[in-house]
Amino acid sequence: MDSIKPYVICHMLGSVDGRIKQDIWGFTDHHKYFEETAEKIPADAWLVGRVTMQEFSSKQQHSIAATANISYEDFVAEKVSETFAVVIDPSGKCTWDSNMVSTEQVIEVLTEKVSTGYLEHLRNKNVSYIFGGKEELDLQLVLQKLKGLFGIETLRIDGGGHVNGSFLKAGLIDEFSLVLAPVADGTIGSPTVFEAEEGYGDRKATQFKIKSVERIYDDFLWIRYQVIKDNVGR
């Protein structure tokens, strides 16, 4: 295991053509395929993007002060949970009624573009936050802080495609857990499991080796892949 960052597992539900779940798939209980398998992956924290986390954050309106006398330094709230829910929220869009999502304590990942008023809101709700950069996120730094400040040894990334793609492009994923749904989506332009960048550029595709395969829910496959970090000799 990398000594300076958590072990990172990306977990997704995808179609045979690599798409992310849409209503046209026709599954009435699609959440269980993702969630019941995710629960079988031991992790100290799960991580999602801002759009996904807004399903869990406050539905109320919170007034954000225009300014506050707060410096741009990481804030670690008192630990009240053994596990964490981490949100990639560079511009500070999520607001909170408390510092918990279910049984997990929230950690916001921000850039210094956020207002000091937003930082005051997080502190008032006792929500931990870390800075991953001034304008753009340095995901390696983010992972180092998650391990160093919160003791997170294993991190599960639960998407969506752009968050997955960002970690993939940065070479920070160690394992990919795919629940393969027996469906072909076929929609041109619909979101895929990994959305890294337009075109090919200088980036090489990420290669995997199979760790395990299990047939579940009759016709689904749960495939766990290890990322090949060094392709020399293959």
BALOBA-1460 file (C-alpha; in Angstrom, 3 decimals):
// residues 234
<rec num="1" residu="m" x="0.000" y="0.000" z="0.000"/>
<rec num="2" residu="d" x="1.215" y="3.521" z="-0.885"/>
<rec num="3" residu="s" x="2.544" y="5.026" z="2.334"/>
<rec num="4" residu="i" x="1.588" y="8.611" z="1.494"/>
<rec num="5" residu="k" x="-1.983" y="8.150" z="0.268"/>
<rec num="6" residu="p" x="-4.952" y="5.872" z="0.926"/>
<rec num="7" residu="y" x="-5.582" y="2.749" z="-1.123"/>
<rec num="8" residu="v" x="-8.147" y="3.952" z="-3.667"/>
<rec num="9" residu="i" x="-10.976" y="1.747" z="-4.959"/>
<rec num="10" residu="c" x="-13.336" y="3.113" z="-7.622"/>
<rec num="11" residu="h" x="-16.745" y="1.387" z="-7.415"/>
<rec num="12" residu="m" x="-19.374" y="1.771" z="-10.141"/>
<rec num="13" residu="l" x="-22.520" y="0.291" z="-11.666"/>
<rec num="14" residu="g" x="-22.200" y="0.272" z="-15.451"/>
<rec num="15" residu="s" x="-23.773" y="-1.120" z="-18.601"/>
<rec num="16" residu="v" x="-21.990" y="-3.435" z="-21.021"/>
<rec num="17" residu="d" x="-21.205" y="-0.377" z="-23.169"/>
<rec num="18" residu="g" x="-19.723" y="1.536" z="-20.232"/>
<rec num="19" residu="r" x="-22.603" y="3.894" z="-19.476"/>
<rec num="20" residu="i" x="-23.790" y="5.098" z="-16.074"/>
<rec num="21" residu="k" x="-27.332" y="4.198" z="-14.963"/>
<rec num="22" residu="q" x="-30.212" y="5.873" z="-16.790"/>
<rec num="23" residu="d" x="-33.985" y="5.455" z="-16.452"/>
<rec num="24" residu="i" x="-34.160" y="3.634" z="-19.805"/>
<rec num="25" residu="w" x="-32.378" y="0.676" z="-18.223"/>
<rec num="26" residu="g" x="-35.700" y="-0.369" z="-16.713"/>
<rec num="27" residu="f" x="-34.463" y="-1.629" z="-13.313"/>
<rec num="28" residu="t" x="-36.860" y="-0.828" z="-10.470"/>
<rec num="29" residu="d" x="-34.318" y="-1.341" z="-7.686"/>
<rec num="30" residu="h" x="-31.053" y="-0.289" z="-9.321"/>
<rec num="31" residu="h" x="-29.752" y="1.277" z="-6.085"/>
<rec num="32" residu="k" x="-29.339" y="-2.123" z="-4.436"/>
<rec num="33" residu="y" x="-26.971" y="-3.386" z="-7.144"/>
<rec num="34" residu="f" x="-24.578" y="-0.568" z="-6.330"/>
<rec num="35" residu="e" x="-25.119" y="-0.127" z="-2.614"/>
<rec num="36" residu="e" x="-25.194" y="-3.771" z="-1.493"/>
<rec num="37" residu="t" x="-21.906" y="-4.465" z="-3.258"/>
<rec num="38" residu="a" x="-20.358" y="-1.214" z="-1.999"/>
<rec num="39" residu="e" x="-21.137" y="-2.266" z="1.576"/>
<rec num="40" residu="k" x="-19.005" y="-5.377" z="1.042"/>
<rec num="41" residu="i" x="-15.918" y="-3.257" z="0.302"/>
<rec num="42" residu="p" x="-14.299" y="-2.275" z="3.624"/>
<rec num="43" residu="a" x="-13.325" y="1.409" z="3.490"/>
<rec num="44" residu="d" x="-12.653" y="4.252" z="5.900"/>
<rec num="45" residu="a" x="-14.384" y="6.760" z="3.618"/>
<rec num="46" residu="w" x="-16.371" y="7.114" z="0.424"/>
<rec num="47" residu="l" x="-15.956" y="10.003" z="-2.008"/>
<rec num="48" residu="v" x="-18.284" y="11.576" z="-4.576"/>
<rec num="49" residu="g" x="-18.522" y="14.751" z="-6.625"/>
<rec num="50" residu="r" x="-20.521" y="17.832" z="-5.708"/>
<rec num="51" residu="v" x="-23.526" y="17.008" z="-7.917"/>
<rec num="52" residu="t" x="-23.925" y="13.579" z="-6.320"/>
<rec num="53" residu="m" x="-23.417" y="14.886" z="-2.780"/>
<rec num="54" residu="q" x="-26.078" y="17.559" z="-3.177"/>
<rec num="55" residu="e" x="-28.597" y="14.711" z="-2.977"/>
<rec num="56" residu="f" x="-27.456" y="14.240" z="0.633"/>
<rec num="57" residu="s" x="-26.620" y="17.799" z="1.711"/>
<rec num="58" residu="s" x="-29.057" y="20.396" z="3.027"/>
<rec num="59" residu="k" x="-32.349" y="21.003" z="1.233"/>
<rec num="60" residu="q" x="-32.809" y="24.216" z="3.233"/>
<rec num="61" residu="q" x="-31.585" y="27.683" z="2.335"/>
<rec num="62" residu="h" x="-28.576" y="28.780" z="4.391"/>
<rec num="63" residu="s" x="-27.456" y="32.380" z="4.482"/>
<rec num="64" residu="i" x="-23.766" y="32.699" z="3.664"/>
<rec num="65" residu="a" x="-21.993" y="35.758" z="5.024"/>
<rec num="66" residu="a" x="-20.375" y="38.006" z="2.430"/>
<rec num="67" residu="t" x="-17.075" y="37.928" z="4.292"/>
<rec num="68" residu="a" x="-15.669" y="36.438" z="7.456"/>
<rec num="69" residu="n" x="-12.337" y="36.728" z="9.234"/>
<rec num="70" residu="i" x="-11.158" y="33.191" z="8.470"/>
<rec num="71" residu="s" x="-7.835" y="32.173" z="6.906"/>
<rec num="72" residu="y" x="-7.566" y="29.588" z="4.133"/>
<rec num="73" residu="e" x="-6.287" y="26.730" z="6.277"/>
<rec num="74" residu="d" x="-7.543" y="23.168" z="6.633"/>
<rec num="75" residu="f" x="-10.147" y="22.645" z="9.339"/>
<rec num="76" residu="v" x="-10.433" y="19.296" z="11.130"/>
<rec num="77" residu="a" x="-13.573" y="19.010" z="13.234"/>
<rec num="78" residu="e" x="-13.771" y="16.821" z="16.305"/>
<rec num="79" residu="k" x="-14.071" y="13.213" z="15.194"/>
<rec num="80" residu="v" x="-17.529" y="11.800" z="15.868"/>
<rec num="81" residu="s" x="-17.527" y="8.861" z="13.434"/>
<rec num="82" residu="e" x="-15.215" y="6.031" z="12.430"/>
<rec num="83" residu="t" x="-15.964" y="6.607" z="8.725"/>
<rec num="84" residu="f" x="-16.190" y="9.645" z="6.458"/>
<rec num="85" residu="a" x="-18.148" y="10.990" z="3.478"/>
<rec num="86" residu="v" x="-15.881" y="13.096" z="1.264"/>
<rec num="87" residu="v" x="-17.163" y="15.538" z="-1.362"/>
<rec num="88" residu="i" x="-15.134" y="17.110" z="-4.160"/>
<rec num="89" residu="d" x="-16.637" y="20.618" z="-4.045"/>
<rec num="90" residu="p" x="-14.056" y="23.081" z="-5.457"/>
<rec num="91" residu="s" x="-16.345" y="26.137" z="-5.461"/>
<rec num="92" residu="g" x="-18.210" y="25.386" z="-2.219"/>
<rec num="93" residu="k" x="-21.737" y="24.676" z="-3.465"/>
<rec num="94" residu="c" x="-22.927" y="22.191" z="-0.805"/>
<rec num="95" residu="t" x="-24.543" y="23.523" z="2.367"/>
<rec num="96" residu="w" x="-25.151" y="21.514" z="5.501"/>
<rec num="97" residu="d" x="-27.604" y="21.142" z="8.375"/>
<rec num="98" residu="s" x="-25.145" y="18.921" z="10.265"/>
<rec num="99" residu="n" x="-21.734" y="17.372" z="9.704"/>
<rec num="100" residu="m" x="-23.074" y="13.868" z="9.015"/>
<rec num="101" residu="v" x="-24.359" y="11.905" z="6.029"/>
<rec num="102" residu="s" x="-26.048" y="8.853" z="7.518"/>
<rec num="103" residu="t" x="-23.310" y="7.365" z="9.725"/>
<rec num="104" residu="e" x="-20.389" y="9.132" z="8.017"/>
<rec num="105" residu="q" x="-18.782" y="12.414" z="9.018"/>
<rec num="106" residu="v" x="-18.502" y="14.940" z="6.165"/>
<rec num="107" residu="i" x="-15.218" y="16.234" z="4.729"/>
<rec num="108" residu="e" x="-15.372" y="19.011" z="2.108"/>
<rec num="109" residu="v" x="-12.560" y="19.203" z="-0.481"/>
<rec num="110" residu="l" x="-12.217" y="22.829" z="-1.606"/>
<rec num="111" residu="t" x="-10.076" y="25.262" z="-3.572"/>
<rec num="112" residu="e" x="-9.249" y="28.745" z="-2.344"/>
<rec num="113" residu="k" x="-11.884" y="30.117" z="-4.743"/>
<rec num="114" residu="v" x="-14.504" y="29.614" z="-2.008"/>
<rec num="115" residu="s" x="-15.602" y="32.598" z="0.070"/>
<rec num="116" residu="t" x="-14.619" y="33.020" z="3.697"/>
<rec num="117" residu="g" x="-18.350" y="33.259" z="4.387"/>
<rec num="118" residu="y" x="-18.744" y="29.692" z="3.124"/>
<rec num="119" residu="l" x="-15.886" y="28.567" z="5.373"/>
<rec num="120" residu="e" x="-17.698" y="30.176" z="8.307"/>
<rec num="121" residu="h" x="-20.834" y="28.202" z="7.386"/>
<rec num="122" residu="l" x="-18.852" y="24.939" z="7.413"/>
<rec num="123" residu="r" x="-17.226" y="25.766" z="10.745"/>
<rec num="124" residu="n" x="-20.596" y="26.656" z="12.274"/>
<rec num="125" residu="k" x="-21.857" y="23.207" z="11.242"/>
<rec num="126" residu="n" x="-18.613" y="21.575" z="12.425"/>
<rec num="127" residu="v" x="-17.925" y="20.272" z="8.902"/>
<rec num="128" residu="s" x="-14.270" y="19.459" z="8.235"/>
<rec num="129" residu="y" x="-12.670" y="20.874" z="5.110"/>
<rec num="130" residu="i" x="-9.329" y="20.693" z="3.321"/>
<rec num="131" residu="f" x="-7.845" y="22.736" z="0.514"/>
<rec num="132" residu="g" x="-6.555" y="20.957" z="-2.574"/>
<rec num="133" residu="g" x="-5.200" y="24.015" z="-4.358"/>
<rec num="134" residu="k" x="-5.756" y="27.697" z="-5.108"/>
<rec num="135" residu="e" x="-7.701" y="27.452" z="-8.402"/>
<rec num="136" residu="e" x="-7.500" y="23.762" z="-9.350"/>
<rec num="137" residu="l" x="-7.408" y="20.602" z="-7.263"/>
<rec num="138" residu="d" x="-4.190" y="18.641" z="-6.819"/>
<rec num="139" residu="l" x="-5.722" y="15.211" z="-6.198"/>
<rec num="140" residu="q" x="-2.437" y="13.716" z="-4.963"/>
<rec num="141" residu="l" x="-2.324" y="16.434" z="-2.295"/>
<rec num="142" residu="v" x="-5.976" y="15.805" z="-1.457"/>
<rec num="143" residu="l" x="-5.293" y="12.106" z="-0.874"/>
<rec num="144" residu="q" x="-2.239" y="12.853" z="1.242"/>
<rec num="145" residu="k" x="-4.304" y="15.162" z="3.443"/>
<rec num="146" residu="l" x="-7.141" y="12.653" z="3.776"/>
<rec num="147" residu="k" x="-4.655" y="10.115" z="5.079"/>
<rec num="148" residu="g" x="-2.510" y="12.467" z="7.150"/>
<rec num="149" residu="l" x="-5.279" y="14.508" z="8.797"/>
<rec num="150" residu="f" x="-8.038" y="11.898" z="9.094"/>
<rec num="151" residu="g" x="-6.220" y="8.552" z="9.095"/>
<rec num="152" residu="i" x="-8.059" y="7.309" z="5.998"/>
<rec num="153" residu="e" x="-6.264" y="4.177" z="4.800"/>
<rec num="154" residu="t" x="-8.813" y="2.943" z="2.232"/>
<rec num="155" residu="l" x="-10.951" y="5.302" z="0.154"/>
<rec num="156" residu="r" x="-13.862" y="4.200" z="-2.058"/>
<rec num="157" residu="i" x="-14.724" y="6.529" z="-4.944"/>
<rec num="158" residu="d" x="-18.410" y="6.281" z="-5.867"/>
<rec num="159" residu="g" x="-18.410" y="8.597" z="-8.924"/>
<rec num="160" residu="g" x="-19.681" y="10.130" z="-11.051"/>
<rec num="161" residu="g" x="-17.836" y="9.823" z="-14.300"/>
<rec num="162" residu="h" x="-15.910" y="13.111" z="-14.137"/>
<rec num="163" residu="v" x="-14.665" y="12.464" z="-10.599"/>
<rec num="164" residu="n" x="-13.680" y="8.919" z="-11.585"/>
<rec num="165" residu="g" x="-11.976" y="10.236" z="-14.711"/>
<rec num="166" residu="s" x="-10.005" y="12.852" z="-12.798"/>
<rec num="167" residu="f" x="-8.546" y="10.257" z="-10.427"/>
<rec num="168" residu="l" x="-7.928" y="7.859" z="-13.331"/>
<rec num="169" residu="k" x="-6.084" y="10.517" z="-15.346"/>
<rec num="170" residu="a" x="-3.951" y="11.358" z="-12.303"/>
<rec num="171" residu="g" x="-2.999" y="7.685" z="-11.911"/>
<rec num="172" residu="l" x="-4.365" y="7.536" z="-8.366"/>
<rec num="173" residu="i" x="-6.771" y="4.581" z="-8.611"/>
<rec num="174" residu="d" x="-5.478" y="1.262" z="-7.265"/>
<rec num="175" residu="e" x="-8.529" y="-0.925" z="-7.857"/>
<rec num="176" residu="f" x="-11.697" y="-0.778" z="-9.977"/>
<rec num="177" residu="s" x="-14.862" y="-2.506" z="-8.750"/>
<rec num="178" residu="l" x="-17.480" y="-2.786" z="-11.500"/>
<rec num="179" residu="v" x="-21.017" y="-4.088" z="-11.120"/>
<rec num="180" residu="l" x="-21.745" y="-4.938" z="-14.752"/>
<rec num="181" residu="a" x="-25.446" y="-4.666" z="-15.545"/>
<rec num="182" residu="p" x="-26.897" y="-6.944" z="-18.258"/>
<rec num="183" residu="v" x="-28.025" y="-4.032" z="-20.409"/>
<rec num="184" residu="a" x="-26.766" y="-2.060" z="-23.411"/>
<rec num="185" residu="d" x="-27.611" y="1.628" z="-23.173"/>
<rec num="186" residu="g" x="-26.579" y="2.783" z="-26.634"/>
<rec num="187" residu="t" x="-27.219" y="6.482" z="-26.011"/>
<rec num="188" residu="i" x="-24.623" y="8.591" z="-27.817"/>
<rec num="189" residu="g" x="-23.148" y="11.193" z="-25.495"/>
<rec num="190" residu="s" x="-24.583" y="9.791" z="-22.263"/>
<rec num="191" residu="p" x="-22.245" y="9.738" z="-19.220"/>
<rec num="192" residu="t" x="-19.714" y="6.929" z="-18.991"/>
<rec num="193" residu="v" x="-18.002" y="5.301" z="-16.028"/>
<rec num="194" residu="f" x="-14.802" y="7.308" z="-16.659"/>
<rec num="195" residu="e" x="-14.903" y="10.812" z="-18.168"/>
<rec num="196" residu="a" x="-11.242" y="11.872" z="-18.220"/>
<rec num="197" residu="e" x="-10.725" y="14.276" z="-21.123"/>
<rec num="198" residu="e" x="-11.596" y="15.119" z="-24.734"/>
<rec num="199" residu="g" x="-9.360" y="13.426" z="-27.301"/>
<rec num="200" residu="y" x="-6.335" y="11.298" z="-26.571"/>
<rec num="201" residu="g" x="-3.500" y="13.743" z="-25.909"/>
<rec num="202" residu="d" x="-0.426" y="12.136" z="-24.351"/>
<rec num="203" residu="r" x="-2.351" y="10.040" z="-21.853"/>
<rec num="204" residu="k" x="-2.085" y="6.241" z="-21.995"/>
<rec num="205" residu="a" x="-5.115" y="4.052" z="-21.324"/>
<rec num="206" residu="t" x="-5.229" y="2.465" z="-17.864"/>
<rec num="207" residu="q" x="-4.817" y="-1.300" z="-17.884"/>
<rec num="208" residu="f" x="-6.214" y="-3.767" z="-15.356"/>
<rec num="209" residu="k" x="-5.818" y="-7.360" z="-14.275"/>
<rec num="210" residu="i" x="-8.744" y="-9.298" z="-12.853"/>
<rec num="211" residu="k" x="-8.762" y="-9.751" z="-9.087"/>
<rec num="212" residu="s" x="-12.119" y="-11.554" z="-8.842"/>
<rec num="213" residu="v" x="-15.362" y="-12.177" z="-10.745"/>
<rec num="214" residu="e" x="-18.693" y="-13.065" z="-9.150"/>
<rec num="215" residu="r" x="-22.099" y="-13.658" z="-10.716"/>
<rec num="216" residu="i" x="-24.745" y="-11.792" z="-8.700"/>
<rec num="217" residu="y" x="-28.468" y="-10.992" z="-8.982"/>
<rec num="218" residu="d" x="-28.864" y="-13.739" z="-11.619"/>
<rec num="219" residu="d" x="-27.345" y="-11.952" z="-14.617"/>
<rec num="220" residu="f" x="-25.111" y="-9.225" z="-13.163"/>
<rec num="221" residu="l" x="-21.344" y="-9.619" z="-12.839"/>
<rec num="222" residu="w" x="-19.275" y="-8.077" z="-10.060"/>
<rec num="223" residu="i" x="-15.749" y="-7.715" z="-11.420"/>
<rec num="224" residu="r" x="-12.877" y="-6.424" z="-9.326"/>
<rec num="225" residu="y" x="-9.789" y="-5.304" z="-11.181"/>
<rec num="226" residu="q" x="-6.332" y="-4.384" z="-9.943"/>
<rec num="227" residu="v" x="-4.785" y="-1.428" z="-11.750"/>
<rec num="228" residu="i" x="-1.536" y="-2.271" z="-13.515"/>
<rec num="229" residu="k" x="0.812" y="0.480" z="-12.380"/>
<rec num="230" residu="d" x="3.723" y="-0.571" z="-14.556"/>
<rec num="231" residu="n" x="3.026" y="-1.834" z="-18.068"/>
<rec num="232" residu="v" x="6.653" y="-2.600" z="-18.888"/>
<rec num="233" residu="g" x="6.956" y="-6.051" z="-20.450"/>
<rec num="234" residu="r" x="3.260" y="-6.472" z="-21.185"/>
